[in-house]
Amino acid sequence: MASPGHSELGEVAPERKASERGTAVAIADLEWREMEGDDCEFHYGDVTNEAQDSDFPTVERSRLQDMLSLLGLETYQVHRLGLQDALQISSDSMRSRAPQTPKDLPWSFLRKLQALNTEARSTSMVLDVALDARPVEKESQLGEDVIYWDTADDISADIYSFSELPTPDTPVNPLDLLCALLLSSDSFLQQEIVLKMSLCQFALPLVLPDSENHGHTFLLWAMRGVVRTWWSQPPRGAGSLREDSVVLPRAPTFAFVRMEVSSNSKSQLLNAVLSPGHRQRHCFWHRDLSVGSSPREIADGLVEVSWSLPSGREDLDLFPEPVAFLNLRGDIGSHWLQFKLLTEVSSAVFILTDNISKKEYKLLSSMKGSATKCYFILSPYRGKRNANLRFLNRLIPVLKVDHSHVLVKVSSTDSARFVRRVRSIVAHVARSPCRRVSVEDMAHAARKLGLKVDEDCEECQQAKDRMERITRDIRDADAFRRDVLRLQGEPWRKAAQVERELRQAQRAADPSEKQRAELRHRLVDLRTQQNGHSPTGGLQDFIAGIGGPSVREKQYFLRWMEWGLAWAAQPRPRPPLEPAVTLKPQQGEPPRPEPLGVEHFLREMGQFYEAESCLVEAGKLSAGQRRFAHFPGLAVELLVRGLPLELTDGSTLSTPLRWVTGLLKELHARLERRSRLVVLSALGVPGTGKSTLLNTMFGLRFATRRARGPRGAFMQLVTVAESFSQDLGCDHILVIDSGGLIAGAPATAIGRFELEVSLATLIMGLSNVTVVSLAETRDIPPAILHAFLRLEKAGHMPSYQFVYQNLHDASAPGPKQRERRQLPDAPADGSRATAQLEKQGDGLRTLADLAFCDPEKQHVWHIPGLWHGVPPMASVSLGYSEAIFELKRCLLENIRNGLSDPSRSSQQLIELVRRL
C-alpha cells in the first residue's frame, strides 16, 4: 500500500531513485492524432498478489484502529452501527453547528447526508489554529495532490515514512471519514449511506479497503438499493424512460488510475469529463474541494464509481447511453488487486503518470490478453522523459497501443480542449464493439480474484432464496393478487363497503335496528367467507420470512422482497424527463394500476386478522380457535425496525380498524416504558413532494415515485434518544404519510370527495402536528379544508404548517426566507358541498375567517425546488436541504415547547382511532 502520509498524486514509490542517468529524450512533441490502431491487449500470466501482500507493513495494521479511535467509532467494530442508531432524534437534530471534535465528524456527516445536503463531504471542525502546515501546494489547472520538494533540500528516506495521524487540531480527509464510517456500519446503514450519496450525485464506494484485515469488500449489496431513471433510446423505435437499480444494466465502463506519480488529478479530470460546459459537477472528491487537503490515511485502495446518464435532451447529454466511470484511489503498484479487477471489467483504462519505471513496465507488460483498451495521460516535463519514451516504445507491441493512445497534459495545455479529447475517446470506445458490464458482473469478477462481496453472507443469500421462491412465478401482478392474495380485491371491497354503511347507519338520527342487523349479518357472512381460506404457499413463505429468529435475515428478506416485487413487472414507458413533468401533479388522470409491494402481503395478513376478529366479536368463533392472533406482533416488529406499515388501504379507501387497533396494542407492549408518542402527519395531493419531504427530514422510507408508489396512507416510527426524550416530551414520533389518498377530488364529486374528507379527518385527528404540502401554484385541496372545519368543530386542532414547494424551478440557487402569506379562499365548489356534508346553510367560510387561521399565528413555508439541474444528473439543491432542516427544527421546537398537543400513549391512540 502506498504511504498514506502523502497525497494521491504526490506519492513517491520507495523504489523510485533520486535521479536517473542518461540522455533525456523529449516526448513533448507528441501530437494529437486521430483515434486509430489496435486495441490494447493484456495478459496476466502468472502474476501473483505479492504486490498487495507486501503493502501491509506492521505499522499499517494499527492505522485503521487509530483512525476509528480518533473518530469515536472503535466501539462499533463488534456491534456495528445500525440504521436506527443513525436516524434517532437527539438534541443535535435541532442544531446545525459545526463539529467541535473529531468524534463529532461521523454524526455530522450522517445528519447532513440524511438531509441530502450536498456539502456533507465538506464537514469539518471549527478550530482556532491553523490546521495544516505541510509543504503542499496546488496546481492551477487540473492539478491534484502533488507534493513539491525543494531540490536544494536533502531528500532522505524520511519522505517515505508515515505521516502523523490527524489530531483533534487537524482535519480528517473526507474519504477516510467515509471509509471509517462504512467499516463501522452494518449492511443496512451502508445501503442508506450509499443511497443518500447517490441522491447528492456523489461518486459511490464500490470496493471498500480494509488494510487492518488484509481484505477488501465489493459493495454490491450496499449499491443494490440505488435506483436511477434515465432516457433509453434503442437503435430503432421510440425511446422511453427506464428505471432500474444501478447494479443491473450493462454499460461501457472506463477506469481512471494513477501509476506512481502524476501531476494531473484523476478526480478533477473525471469531474470535468462528467460536466457539461455550463455546469461543473463534483462527483469525485479532490483536494481543491474545501477540506480535501488533508492526506488520506486509510482510504487508499478505495474504488469509486459514478455514471453519466442521458436525459433525452441532446443539449445536456454527454453520451447517448449510460456510461460508468471508475476511480482507484492510490497507486496501482500498491493496489494491484484492485487494478487487476478494473482491467477485467473496463472497456478502457486511462493511466495517469509522470513516470513509467521498470517496476510499472513489468506490471503492465505482464497483462497481455485482455480486451481492455489502454490509454496513457502523461506529464513528461515533471517526469523522466527519456525513461518514459523508452518504456512506451517497448510497451507498444505488448499492449498494442500507438501514439493515439498517449495523451500529453502539461501546464500549458488547454484544459477544455484536453477534456473534450478525453470525452471523445470515451464516446468512440462506447460506440464501437466493447466490453459492457453491470455492477453484478463486476462482483462476479471480484469473487474470482478473491475479493469479499458483501452480498455473499449466508443470511443474505437465504433471504434471497426465499424471495425468489415467492416471486419467480409472477408474470402479472393482478393475477398474482387474485391467486395468492385472495382476501384482497373484491372480498375486501365488499366488506369495507358494508362496514362503511354500518357506521353511517349507527350515526343516523333515526337508525333502523332492522337495517343495522341486516348489515351486521352481511358483514359476518363476508368475513366467514374470508376466514374459510387458508394462507397460500406464497403468503406462508412471506410469514416465515418475517417471523424467523434472525433479525438480520428478516431485514435482508424484506429488502429482497421490495426489489423482487418492484421489478417483477417492467415499468411502463414514459416521456422524456423534464423537471416540471417529473414533479407536477396531473389532476383528473385515470388512476394507474397499483404496483405489487410488501404492503399487499401485510394487507393480506391484516385481512385474515380482521375476518377472524370480526367472527370472535360476533360469537361465531371462540378465542381459543384463533389462528392469526400473532400477526400484529409480526408486523409491529417490522415497524420498530423501520418498515412503513399501511394505516389506510389505498385500493378501498378504508381503514381496517381491528387490524390497526391490534397493531397499536402490540406497539404499546413492544415499547413498554418508552411508549409516549407524538404523531406527525403530512397531507397533500400526489406529486407535491410530501413523501420526499418526510424522507429528507427524518431519513424515512416512504415511497416517492408516483408512478410506482402505493396509494394508501402509511406510518413509520422514529425513535427519540433516551437522553433527549424528557426534554422533547416524547419517546417516539409516529410519522404518517397520506400517500395518494388525497387526490384533490372536487367537492362536486360527492362520493369520492366525502371519502377524502373522512380520511383527511382521520389522519389529522390522530396527529399532534400536521404538515400540509402544496404546490406553489395550487390552492389547498377542498378535502383538507373540510377536515380542518370538522376538527375545529370537534375542538381538536393539531399544530400545523403549510409548506409551499417550488415544483417548477429546478435550479433554485438557494433558500428563500420564511414568509407569511394570506392563505387562499376556499374554492367556490367547496361551499356547495359543505352545506350537504356539514349541514351549514351559509356554506364554508374561508380559511382566513376560521379561528385557527389568525394571520399572526400562521405557519407558512416556501421551499426551493428539489433539484439543482436537470434529472437524472441533477443533485438535490442546497436550498431545499437547508429549508427542510429549518422546517424540521421548527417542528421539533414546537413539540418541545408544548405548542402541539401533549404526547399520547398507544392506548390513547387506540381510543382516538375508534372515535374518529
N, C-alpha and C positions, 0 to 999 in steps of 0.2 A: 504494500500500500504506500502511496506517495505520502510524503511528510505532510501531516495536517497543519503544520505551522506555517505553510506557505500558501499563497493564493493559487487559484486554479491554473492561471496562465503563467504564474511565476515559479511554479515548482521546478526544482532543478534535480534531476535524477542523480543519485550518488555516483553512478559510473561516468557522469559527464566530466571530461577533462577540462582543465583551466584554459587550455589553448590547443590548437591543432596546427601542426606544421604543414607546409605545402603551399603551392601556388593557388591563390584564390581565383576561382573561375566564376565570373558573374553569370547569374541566370536571370538577372532582372530584365533581360531583353526578350523574355518570353512574351509573345504577342497573344492577343485574344484570337482564338481560332474557332471556326465553325465546329459544331459537335459532330464528330465522326470517329471512325476507328472501332476496334474491337472492344467488347466489354472486358472489364477487369475480372479475372477469374482467380479464385483462391483454392488452395489445397492445404488442409490441416495436417495431413500426415500423422506423425506420432507426437504432436505437441502435447506436453503434459501440463499439469496445473502447478508446476514448480514456482512459476512467477507469482501466482496468487498465494500459495502456501508460505513462500518466503517473505511475504509482505505483511506478516503479522508478528512483529517483534514483541518481546515480552512486555515492554513498556506500553505498547499499544493496547494490551489486554485490559488495562485499568482505565484507559481513557474514556470509554463509554460509561463506566461506573462513576467516574469523576464528573462527567457531564450530567448524568442523571441526578447525582447528589447535588450539584450546583443548582439544578432546576427544581429540586424537591420531588423528583419522580422515582427515587430509588425504592420507595415503599410499594410501588405498583409493578414490581417485577415478578412477584409471586401471584398476587391477586391483581389482575390488570384493571386499569381504569375502564369503567363501563359507560355506556351511553347515558344511563340515568344519573350517574355521578356528574357528568359534564353538563347536563341540562337542568339540574335542580336550581331553584331560585335562592339566592343568598343576598346579603346586603350589597355585594359587589354588582349585582344585577341592576342596581339603581344608580351606579356611578360609572362615569366614563373617564376616570383619572388614569394617567399613565402608570405602568408598573413601577414600583419602588425598589424591588429586589429581583434577582434572577428567578426566585421561586414564584413570583407573580407572572412571569412571562407565559408559561403554558396556559394558564387560566385566562389571561388577557387575550391570547391568540384564539382560544376556543370561543370566547364570548364574541369576539369580532367576526370570527368565521361563521358562527351561528347566525349573526345578524347580516351575513353576506356583505360584510364591509371589505371592499377591495383594497384597503390599506392594512389588512390583517397581517400581512408579511412584514410590514414596517413597524410592528410592535417593538418598542424599545423602552428602556428605563429612563426616568428623569434623574440626571446626575448633576453634580455640582462641579465636577472637574473634567478636564479634557479626557476623552475616552481612549484615544489610541495615539501613540507616538511612533508607530512602526515606520520604517523607511519605505513607504509605499506611495507611489504616485499613480495618476490616472492618465491614460492616453486619450487624446481628444476624439479620434474617430474610430468607432468600433473597438476601442481598447478595453480589455478586461484586466483581470487581476494580474498585473505584471510587477514583479519586484525588480527594481533597478539598483544595482550595486555599483558603488563608486569604484572605478577601475584602479584608482590610486590606493584604495584600501587593500589591506592584506586579507584575501579571501581564504579563510580556513575551513576546516571540516565543520566548524560551529554552525555554518549556514544550513547544514542538513539536520541539525538537531531539532527536536520537537519544540514548538513554541510553548510558552506558558499557557495553561488553561485560563479561560476568561475568569476574572474575579468579579465580585459584586460591583466593581467600578468599571468594568469593560463590557461592551455589548456581546451578545451571543449571535452568531450567524443564523439567519432565519432558516437555512437548510438544516443546520444542526438541531435547532429547536423542533423542526418538523420531524426529523428522524427520531429524536429522543421521544417525542410525543407518540409517534406511531409505534415505536418499540415498547411503550408503556401502556398501550391501549389494547382492548380486546377487539375481536374481529368486527363487531358491530359499530363500535366507535370509530375504528379505522374506516369503515364504509361511510359513516356520516361525514368524517373529515374530508374524504376524497370527493364525496358528492358536493359538499359546500364549496370546495376548491374549484370544482368544475363550473359551478354557477358563477363564480368570480372570474372565470376564464384563466385560472392559474394552471400551469403545467402540473400534471398529476404524477405522483410517485409510482413507478412501475416495478422497479427492483429496489428493495429496501436493504441496505447493507447492515451487517451486524458483525463488526470486527471482533467483538468480545467472544463470540461463539464460533468464529471462523465460518459463518454461514450467511447466506443472502436469501431473501424471500421474494418471490414473484407475487405481486399483489393482485391476483385475478379476482378473488372474492371481494376485495375492497373496491374494485372498479366495476363489478358487475351491476351495481345499482345505479350507475350513471347512465341516464337516458338522454339522448340528444335527438334533435329533429333537424333534418336538412333536405335540400331540394335534390331529388333523384331524377336524373334525365337519362332515360335509356337511349341507345343508339337510334332506335326507331320508335315512333309513337310519342304520345304526350307525357310530359314529366309530372311528377307529383311529390308531395312531401312524404318523407319516410321518417318514421320514429322508431328508434331501436336502442338497445343497450350498446354502449361503445365497445363491448368485448366481442360482439358478434360479426359485424360487417368486415369483409376483407378489403384492404385498401393498400395502395402503394405506400411504402414506409421508407423514410430517409433518416439515417443515423448521422449525428454530428459528434465527433470525438476529438480529443486532443492527444497528440503524441509528443511526449516530453514537454517542451516549452513552446508556447505560441503567443505572439504579440497581439493576435486578433482574438476577440471574445466570441466564443461559440454562442453564448446565451444572447448577447446583443445582436449577433448576426441572425440567429433564429428569430428573434423578435422582429427584426427588420424584414425578414423574408415573409413572416406571417402578417405583416402590417400593410394595409392598403396605403397609398401615398398620402392620404389626408388624415389618417388616424394611426397613432403609434400604439401598439399593443405590447403589454409587458407580461406575456405568458411565463417566460422563464426568468427566474430571479438572477440578477447580477449585481456586482459591487456598486455600480453607479446609482442603484435604486436605494436611496435613503441610507438604511443601516447595514447595507450589504458589505461594508469594507472589512469587517472582522473576518479573520481566517476561519476556514472550516476545520472542525476538529474531528467529527465522526461521520460527516456526510459524503466523504469521498467514496466513490463506488456506487452512489445513487444513480439510477437511471430514471429519467423523467420522460413523459410523453405528452404531446399536445396534438391537436388536429386542426386542419383548415377545412371547414365545412361550407359548402355552397348554399346560398340562399335563393338562387334562381334569378338574381339580379346581376347582369353582366357588368354593371358599373362598380359592383362591390366584390364580386367573387374573384379570388386569386387563381383558383383551379376549378375545373368543371365537375370534379368529383372529390369525395373526401380523401385527404392525404394526411398521413401520420408522420410526426417528427419525433425522433428520439434524441435525448441528450445525456451523455455519460459524463458525470462529474468526476474529475480527476484524470490522471494519465493512463493511457491504455496499457502501458507496460506494467503498471501497478495493479490493474484491474482487468487482467487478461480474460478471465471467465466471462465477465460482463461484455467485453468487446467481442469475444467469440460468439456470444448469443446474438449480439447486434448484427454481426456479419451473416449469421444464419437466417435472420428474419427480415433483413432490409433489402429494398430494391437497389439502394445505393448508399455508400458510406462516404461522408466528407471528413477527411483527416486534416485537422488544423495543426500546423507545426512550424517552428522556425528551423529546426534541425532534424535531420534523419541520421541517427547514429548507427553504429554497427549492430547494436542490440535490436533496435527497432527494424532495421533492414532484415535481420534474421527472422524476426517475428512475422513481418509482412511476407517475406519470400516463402515462408512455410505454409501459407494459406492458399495454396493453389487448388482450384477446382470448384470454387463457389460461383454461382450465377450473379453474385452481387457486384455491381459496378463500383469502382473506387475512384475518388477524386481527392486531390491534394490542394490545400489552401496554404500557401507559403508566404512568409515574410523574410525574404532572403537577406535583407540588409542587417537584420538582427541575428542572423544565424551564420552557420559555417557554409558559405556558398559553394565552396569547392567540393566539400563532402556531400552536400545535398545533390549537386549535379551528378557526381559520380554514382551515388546510390540510386538516384532516379533512373539514370541510364541503365543500370543493372536490373532495376525493377520492371522496366518497360516490357521485356519479353516474358517475365514471370507473371505479372499481373495483367498483361495485355492492355496496357494503357498507352496513350500517346500524349502529345503536348496539349490536346484539348481537355485532358483530364487534370491538368496542372494549372491552378489559378494563383495569381500573384496579387497580394494585397499589401501595399506599403502605405506609409503615412500620406503620400501624395496622391494615392489612388482616389478617384471619385467614388465616394461611398455609395451613392444612389445607383450609379451605373454598375458597381460591383454587385449590389443586392439584386438588381434586375438580371444580371448574368447568372447568379446562383439560382434565382427563381426560374429562369428559362431552362436551366439544366434539369431542375426538378420536374418542370412541365413536360420536357422532352422525354425523360425516362418514364414518367407516368403514362404518357400517350403510347409509348412503344410497348411491345410484349415484355413484361417484367414480373417479378415476384409480387404477389398480393397476399397479405396475411391479415388475420384477425388477431385480437389480443389472446383469444383462446388458442390459436395456432402458436403464438409466441410462448404461451405457458407450456404447451406440449414440447417445444424445443428446449425450454428451460429445464424441464424434467429430465430430458435426455442428457443434459450437461451436468446434472446433479444438483441443480438449484431446488430449494424448497418452494412449493406452491401452496399458498395459504388455504386454498380450497380443498386440499387433499386430506385434511384431518378426518378421522373416522366419523365423528358426529355430523359433519357437513355432508359427507357422502351418503350416510344412512338417511339423512333428511331428504337429500336429493332423490334417492331411490324411491322413497315413499311418495314424494311429489309426482314422480314420473308414473307410478302405478295409478295415480288418480287422474292425471291429465293426458296420458298417452292416447286415449281414445276420443278425446274431444275434437270434433270436427265442426260442430255447430253449437254455439253457446245456448241458444234457445232449446235445442233438442236435449242437450245435457241437463238443463234445468228441469225439463219435463221428465226425463228418465231417472235422474239421480237425486234431484232435489224436489221431490214430489209434492211436498206440503205447501210449496210456494205457488205463485201464479194464481190460477182461478180459485183453488180452495181457500187460499189466504184472502183473496179479494172478497169473496162471498162472506167469509167470517168477519172481516173488517167492516163491511157494509152493514151487516146485521148488528154488530156491536155499536156502530155509529147511530143507527136508527134506535137502538135500545137506549142509548144515552139521551138522545133527543126526546124520546117518549118519557123518560124519567124527569126531564126538565120541563115538560109541557105543563101548562097551567091546569089543565083538566085531564090528567093522564088516565088512559083506559087500562084497567088491570088485565082485561082480556087481550088487548093488543100487546102489552108487555109480556104476558105469559106466552103468547104465540111467538114473540121474538126470542124469548129465552129458550123455548123448545127448538126453534130453528137453529139457534146457536149451538145447543147441545148436540143436535144431530150432525152439524158440520164438524164440530170438534170430535165427535165419536168417529166419524169417517177418517179424520186425520190421525187419530190415535190408533186406528186399526192398522196403520202402516208401521213397518219397522225400518230403522235406518238402512239405507242401501250400502253396498260394499264401499262405494266411494266415500260416503259420509262416515262410515265406520273407520276407514283408513285415516280420514281427517281427524276424527275424535281421538284415535290412538296417537296421532302425531302431536296433538296439543296436550295430551294427557300423560305423556311419558314422564319418567322420573328425572330425566336430564333437562335442566333449564336451557342449557346451550343448544341441545338438539331441537327443543321446541322453537327456539328463536330462529335457528337455521331453517327449520321446516316452514315456518311462516313466511320467511323471505323467499324461499324457493317457491312456495305456493303463489305468492304475489306475482313473481315473474312468470312462472309456468302458466298461470291463468291469463295474465296480461297478453302474452304472446302466443297463446293457443290459436287465436284467430288473427289474421293480418288486419291492421287498421285500414280504414277506407282512405283512398287518395283525397288530398285536399289541395286547394290552390296555393300559389307561391306565398312565401312569408312576407307579410307587411306588418309593421308594428301596430297599426290601428286594427288590422284584421285579426291579429293574434289575440288581442285583449278585448276588443269591442263586443259587448253582448248583443246578440241578434234576437230581437223581440219577435214573437209570433211565429218563429220557425217550428216545424214539427219536431217532437222530441226524438232524439236518437235512441236506438236500442241500448239498453243498459248493459255495459260490459260485465263479463263474469269476473267475480272477485272473491276474496276470502270472506267478505261480508255476507255472501249468499250462503256459504256453509254455516256461518254463525247464525244467520237468519233462519235456516232450516232447523238448527238446534233450538232456537227460540220458539219456533212453531211446535215442535214436539213438546217443549216445556209448557207452552201456552195451552195446547189441547189437553194435556194431562192435568194441568192445574184447574182448568175450567170444569173438567169432569169430577175432580175431587170436590170443588166448590158445590157442584150440583148434586153431590151424593151418589154419583154413578161409579165412583172409583174410590177405594179406600187408600189412605196414605201409605199403607204397607205394600200396595200394589204398584207404587210409583217406580218407574224405570229411569226417569230423566231428571230427577231432583238435583243431581250433581252438576248438571250442565251450566248453571250460572257461575258456579265456582271455577269451572274451567275457563269460562270467558273472562271473568274478573282477573284471573291470573295474567291473562294477556293484556288487559287494560293496565294493570300495575306495571307490566313490563314495557309499556309504551305503544301498544297497538290501539288505534282508534276503534271504538265499538259503536255500532249503529244504535241511535236513540229512536229515530223515526224512520220507518220504511219509505224509501222514495218511490217504490213502484205502486204502493197502495195509498200513500199519503196518510198513513195511520201509525199510531204508536202502540206496540204490543205491551199493554200495561202490566200484565203479570210477569212477563219476561224482564221488563225494566225494573219492576219492584224487586224481583229476585236478584238482579244484578246489584242494586243498591244495598240490599240486605247483605249480600256476600262481601261487597266492598266495605261495609261497616265492620264486619267481622275481620276482614283481612287487614284493615288499617289499625284496628284495636284502639290504643290510646291516642293515636295521631289521626283522628277522624274528622277534624274540623275542616270544612270545605267552603271555599268561595267559588261560585260558578260564574264564569266569564263566557259570554256568547258573542258571536259575530253573525250578523244577518245582512243580506243583500242579494240582489239578483245574480245569477251566474255570470261570470266574466268581469265582476267589479273588483277582483283581487283580494277578496276577504280571506280565502284559504291561504294564499301566499303570504298575506299579512300575518296571520296567526303562526304559520310555519317559521317565518323570519323572526317573529317576536319571541317565540318560546322553543324553537327547534322541534316543532311537531311534524307529523307525517300525514296531514290531511291531503286528499287527492286534489291536484291543481290543474290537471289537463282536462279542460272542459269536455272535449270530445270523448274522453275515456273515463272520466270520473263518475263515481256513483252519485245518484240524485238525492239520497237520504241525508238526514242530519246525523252527525257523528260526534262522539265525545271522547276526549283524551285527557289523561291525568298528568299533571305536572307537580312534582314534589318540591316542597319548600324545605330548605335546610333546617335542621333542628335548631341550630344556633340563631336562626332568623325568624322562626315561626312565631315566637312570642311577640316579637316586635311587629311582624306583619299582621298578626291576629288570625292566622290560619295555618294548617299543616299541609294542605294540598290545594291546588287550583284545578277545578274541573272545567276544561275548555270545551265549548260546544260550537261546532261549525254547522250552520244551517244548510250547507251543501246547495243542492239545486231545488230545495223545497219552495223557496220564494221566487217564482218565475216572473213576477211583475204582472200577474193577470189583472186586466182592468176590472174595476168594480162592477161593470155591467155584466161580466161573465159570472153570474151569481154562484153557481156550483163550485167552480174552481176557486173563485175569489174567497168564498166563505171558508173553504178548507185552508187556504193560505193564511187567512186571518187567525184561524184556530191554532195552526201550527206555530205561527209567529208569537201568538199569545202564550202558548205553552213554553216555548224556548225562552222568551223574555221574562216570563213569570218565574221560571226557575232560577233566573240569573240575578246575581248581585251587581254585575257590571255588564253592559251591553255595548257593543261597537256596531254601528250601522255603516256599512261600506257602500259608497255611492260613486258612480262615475261623475266626473266634473260637470258634464252637460245634462245630467238626468235628475229628475225630481225623486223624492223619496217614494218608494213603491207604496201604492194605496193600502196593501195588506199590513204593512208595518205601521202606517198612520193609524189604522183602526185598532191594531194591537196596543199601541200607546194609549188610545182612548179607553179601551177596556181596562187596562191596568190602572189608569188614572182613576177610573170609577171605583175599582176594587181597592184603591189605596195601596197598591203595591207597585211602586215605580223603581226600577233599577237605576243605578248610576249609569249614565250613557255618554257616549262620544260619537259624534258624526264625523266620518272620515271621507273626504272627497279625494279620490285618486285620479291623477292625471294619466289617463289611459292612452293619450294620443301623442304627447311629447315624449318620444323615446330617447331623447338625448338631453334631458334637463340637466343644466350644468351644476346645480347644487340645490340644497334645501331651501324652501320658501319659509318665510316666517309664519308662525302660527297666527291665524287671522280669526276674527269674529265676523260672522256673516249672518244676515237675516235668513232664516230657513224659509223655503218656498211654501206658498199656499198649497193646500190640498187641491188636486185636480178636480174639475167640475163633476166628472162622473162619480167621484167618491161620495159626493153629497147625496146623490140619489140613492146609492146603495146603502148608505149609513142609516137612512130612515127606515129601511126594511130590516137591516141587521140589528140596529140598536134601538129601534122604536123612538127615534128622536125626530119629531116633525120638522124642526128647524134645520136639520142636516148637520154635517160635520163642520165644526169650527176649524179655522186654520191653526197650524201648529203654534203660530205666534200668539194666539189667543189662549192657549192652554196654560194652566198654571205652571207646569213644569218647564215651559219654554220661555221663562223670563230671560230677555236678551242678555242680562248681566250674568246669567248662570249657564249660558250655552257653552258647549264644548265642541268646537268645530275645528277640524284639522284639514289642511291641504297638503297632500303627499305628492312629491315629484314623481315623474314617470319611473317605472321599474327598470327599464333597460337603458344602458348607455351605449348607443349604437343600434345596429340592426341585427336581430337574431338570424342565424344561430351563433354568430361570433360575437354578439353583444355580451357585455358583462353587466351585472347589476349596478345601477348608478349609485354613487356615493351619497347623493342627496336622499335617495329612497332609504338607504340603510340608516342614515343618521336620523331621518324623520321617524322611522319606525322605532328606533331606540328611544327617542324622546316620548313617543306615544306610550311605549311600554313603561318607561319611568313614571309617567303621569298616572297610568292605571294603577301601578303598584303603590304610588304615593296616596292615591285616593283610597285604596284598600287599607293601607296602614293608618291613615288619618281618620278612618271611620266615615268617609263620605259615601260609602256604599252600605248596604245592609250588612249586619254582622254575619260572620261565618255561621254555617249550619252544619249539623251532623247529617250523616247519611239517612238516619231515621227521619229527621225533619224533612229531608228532600223527598222521601217516600210519601209522606203525608201531603206535601205540596204537589207532587205529581198526581196523586189521587184527586185533590181538589180541582186542579187545573183541567 
